[in-house]
Amino acid sequence: MKSMMTWLFEPDRDFVLASRLFIRALGLIYFAAFTSLALQIAGLSGPDGILPFQDLLDYRLQHEGAAAWWRMPNLFWLNSSDWMLRGVAWLGSFLSLLLLVGRCQRPILILLFILYLSLYHAGQIFLNFQWDTLLLESGFLAIFLTSGPNRLLVFMFHWLLFRLRFMSGVSKLSSGDEAWSSLTTLKYYFETQPLPHVGSWYFHHLPEWMLTGGTVLALFSELIVPFFIFLPRPFRLFAAGVTILMQTLIIASSNHNFINLLTIVLCLFLLDDRFLHKWLPWLSRFGKSNDSAPAAPLPALERGLLAVVSPLIIVSSLTVFAWSNFHWSAPRPLAKITGYTNGFGLGLDYHVFPTMQVQQQVLEIQGSDDGKHWKTYTFRYKPGALDQAPRFIVPHQPRLDWMIWFVPSQARWNKEWFNGFMDALLRGSPTVLALLKDNPFPERPPRYLRVPAWEYHFTTPQQRKASGNWWTRKYLGLFPHVPRRYP
């Protein structure tokens, strides 16, 4: 009888085409992520940016010594200048295209993981999101996939997709959020999300019974369907269908960068080769590779690494999940191991929209030279002009526009970066101003800044027909002297 370890590392011929397609699709998603960051990272984390990364590196090195290198692994320990930050991002974009066309897959995947991990740390709070760690763990596992799928590796992809879906569902229940428990979430979601697009306006005006049904479907798809991933093939196919449907609906109604596309791509490990060949035969040509189909067992070194890393990811993800949802404190050795694993972007938990905002509070940034006449800084994507149609920008992730949505909650963790942003405007930082649509003070920066706060609502179909506006708004006062948005 074969040992369990031997069985786990046997090639899984049900997912050969799926694996090749996954790597190609991952190259496309990497390209979107790197290119999006290349246009922003200097303004976010450069020496004259909102949160200069070098300041954090100096602090960590001073307080942790050489251990900081391992706790925050990144290339910018060597150099964190604007050109280095941008260069890493643009190099990632270039390598992603090579991966997309099937060139040198293993070394490129290793480099892509290192490059994105470096940017993940450099971005600090601006990259502290679940789609970034989802991409990191997907990219890390894909390194092993270049030798062909095996049972353990396919399970790890299943485990990743399961965590993304199920943990997000549990977080909605454990948060105690009234909108989820009363099934009224979608009454608010399309209007109050960080960056709505045109589809959001139309979804917002669906009949109430459809919005309630959509909330039920969302909870069903996150709390029940994920368990089908580990059941026999018909259940897996059902799980794939429901998950892909949900991601498609989210893309049609929301700007959520590349996370929904990556979730759909992860479903390839539910849609096995038999399904792909039968129902999507045209995909076969995109899955071709210069290498022959994997027949040999995984090399010993790769087996060893995967055998070590897989339990680390599983244990770390369960530890973080227990802490974030049930406030369970892990024993010190386990917490330390989890911390190191998480430092590489691996083994984290997921909690997509655990609470639902019921108010779209929009902050406007204004500057003045005399304190009497004020000019407005225009953002590229967040709600602003009432007659401007919300833009569809998937898979782009405008980090500043996204993060400013969190500021009205007046949580302490927003103050450092928001103050850094305001300081950058007062000194006229070119890299930070480049993140905005326009600069109303091209000659010299203003002497004063203020932040009016507005409550935005979508117009009704009748209001839009009469005025052409997509939004209405009500003045709340000057931030932060306004009611705190909760949550």
Phi, psi and omega in degrees: 000134181292143176291160180299319181296319178298316180297318182298326185263007175291143177303139178256098187285355178285346187230030179292308178295318179302320180294317180294319177295322180299315182297317178298314180295324178298324176300321179294319180289319174304317181300315179298317183292314181293317181296319177301317181288325181302329182278352188232333196299326179296318179290332180278316193229001180287175182303329178250021183270192183289313178232085182305122184294328181300326178299318179291320179299316179298318180296313181296319180293323180293322185265339184241348181068211184297338180298337180297330180298324181273330180283336177225071184290122178195159182285345188278001167299332181279322183193130181237029179288169178302316184294328178289316179299312179293321182298319178297318181293315180291326175297319177299320178298316181295314180295327178298321178293322176297320178295321181299324181268003172088026181264133170043055193299313184296306180299326179292319178297322177297314179296318180298320178297315180297316182295314182289326175298321178296315179292326178301315178287320181296324181290344178052234185294336182286342177242017180272059184231160188291330179292331179289317178285331175297319178293320180297312182291322176298316180293324179293313180295328181295336177302317180286335184292341181293342174272003182102152181288143170231171188298319180294318182293318177297321177298320181295325174292321175298318180297321179295313179294321178300313180299314181304316185278308186291316181296326176296322178293316180297321181297330178292326178280316184291339180289339183071018183293130185292327182295323178287317183291332180265001179061031179253011187307310186287352172294332183249327194306311186296329182273329189255000179295163185302311185226082177295158169235185186304320179300330180299320180299316181290319178295325181299331184262015174292157178302151184299325182293328178288322178294320177294316178298324178295323177294317177299316179298320179298315180292320177298318183290339182258333185259331183251308186303322182304330180291338178293341180302326186262006181263176181304167191311312181303323179291321178299317179296322177296316179299319178297315181299314181293317181295316179295320177301313181297317181294323178295319178295323179294316178299322181290343186235358188209152170264098179235047174047231187255002187296321181289324176295318179293323177297318177298318180296322177298335178292350174301332179277003168255328176269095186288178185298325180299317178294314183297317180294324184281313189259337180227059186298333181295340178289339185302322183292333178281346181263004181293149181221155176289340180272150176286164180299137184295128178236329182283153176297159179300136178306152187302317181298315180293321176301316181297315180296315181293325179293331179275315187288323184301309177295329177297316179295316182295311182294317180296318181294322177292323179295313180294321179299316180295324180289314186287331182258331185233007176057036178276126180267120182285151173304152187305313180299319180292320178296323180292315178298317179298320179298317178294318179297315179296330179298338176263013178075021184243149172072026177270169178260177183227143182206067184290120179047061178291336177232157184240124176286142179252004180220133173265094179264116186252130179264137178247134180257124181235145177236159181207149174268336185237359181079004181241317182255122189243140176240147186260134170280128183261127176275161184282323194229332184289161180306135181211260180299134186295330183266003181272122180294132177301134189271144173271119187230010177301133009260017181293146178235093177283101192295320180292311179301323180291314186291328183293342176297331183280340189298321181301343175290344179058030175290148185297328184290352176270342190293319184298310183288325181291320175296322177296323178295314180295320177298321180296324177293322181291332177263000176068042181299119181298322183289327178284318178297333179292343178283344182264165180288320178208163179242110182286358179233070185289334183280311179205154181292158181287165177272332184230153174227148171216162187229088173294142179246137182231148171260119183258144171222147172296144172291157171282163176305324180292317179295320181293321179296324183281322188251338186082001182274148175265339185231155161239159179212157179229133181287132181255331183136189180268126177291139007265016183275051179223161177302136179291134176282134178232135357276000000 
